[in-house]
Amino acid sequence: MTFPTATVSTSNLDSATDDPSAARADLLDAVQKLNTIITDGGVASGVAILDGSGYLPTAQIPPTISTTSADITLAPSSGIVNIQNILRLTQFPTSVILSFTSNVSGDMVMCSNVGNIASNPGVAFYNGSAWKGLPFNANVFVTL
């Protein structure tokens, strides 16, 4: 069954003078939609069901979160994003990093060739006006 998206009509349910027999179809529609929500709870295209602690069970969290319309922002109220496993970042060559637009100070990316040196991976940071790279085999920043 498809998850309900249309509202239930209340035109035969909102007045004391409404005929109960006229409300039958609206009540049946409401019960069917409620049953669909119950049946589709915790499955794709349904609603997420929280566990006893108020969290989403792992089985209901997709392995990949992506969007084609905007960036994904993690903004916990504590201000801390706690990653308890490996954070795997895609490495980009310097030429690709320098082509990025809409950079803001603090942006970070893995670089496969810091300083345009082959086999010289590291981390690149945008300082507000330029990308700076820190190769893994050095302790000084270099300009990309």
Secondary structure, 3 states (H helix, E strand, C coil): CCCCCCCCCCCCCCCCCCCHHHHHHHHHHHHHHHHHHHHCECCCCCECCCCCCCCCCHHHCCCCCCCCCCCCCCCCCCCCCCCCCCCCCCEECHHHHCCCCCCCCCCEEEECEHHHCCCECEEEEECCCCEEEEECCCCCCEEC
